[in-house]
Amino acid sequence: MDGQNASKLKQVLQNVPPGFLIDSAWMSRHGISRQSVSAYVKRGWLERVIQGLYRRPFTPSENPEAVRGWKIPLLSAQWLMAYDFHVGGMTALALHGHEHYLALGGGQKVHLYGDNIPAWLFKISIDGHFVRHSTKPFEDAQAGIESGSFDLSQQADNDATMSPWLWPIRMSTPERAILEALDGLPRSESFHNVDVVFESLVNLRPKQLTALLTACRSVKVKRLFFVYADKHAHAWRKHIDAEAIDLGRGDRALAENGKLHPTYRITVPSDLLPGEAADGP
């Protein structure tokens, strides 16, 4: 192997931890030819996952969760290949500690939000599956998203930093995540599951909630938020002025066989209505 190819291989091995993925676009940006990729695969330095996607082989001691799980493919896309998307909705709420019915074990849905999600994430075999969502309900696609940064070039001699479990996942704050979950009602989430999670959201930040609600384009999401917020009456609720949020006009039908909420004028299951309204016809 000549010096130039050896240098590029060294770059791959330094920048890509064992088990992580890189795609053809990443290879091209780093000046690695198809012929070099084929040579790396033949020598066992890379392994082909699917067309145009490669993995640096796992170490023999790697745990099964890393091998079969969704975190390494996701971190590979976010941090190594710089695809601009985030984890949100119920998945972000679970990662923030609001699991309840949400199992992060095998077979779960992993909710991804953004317009720059690589197609290969939906083709690879993992323990679970990724679900794509749009960020359209929000004027600012980056509002309420947590992210970290690190310098991959400094990781080669630092085994602790190389550990993927120490890498941050770019994901929604709880304040944005609950709005994203509400946007999925009733198509991809259930009223009951959102209700259970909402009960645990005692520490939301009213200033961030107000900013996100103000920037949210979806009347449905905003009305549903206040339906749940009034029902659970967490301490932060009194710091949010519903009258300052544009809730649109007219009644909205949402829940099949639901009842019209007397304040927020959207049909929801009867157990989400105020006491007197829930007992009515």
Secondary structure, DSSP 8 states (H G I E B T S, - for coil): --HHHHHHHHHHHHHS-TT-EEEHHHHHHTT--HHHHHHHHHTTSSEEEETTEEE----TT--HHHHHSSHHHHHIIIIIS----EE-HHHHHHHTT--TT---STT-EEEEESS---GGGGTS--SSEEEEE--TTBSSTTTTEE-----GGG-TT-HHHH-GGGS---EE-HHHHHHHHHHTTTTTS-HHHHHHHHHT-TT--HHHHHHHHHHB--HHHHHHHHHHHHHH--GGGGGS-GGGS---SS-B--STT-EE-TTT-BEE-GGGS-HHHHH--
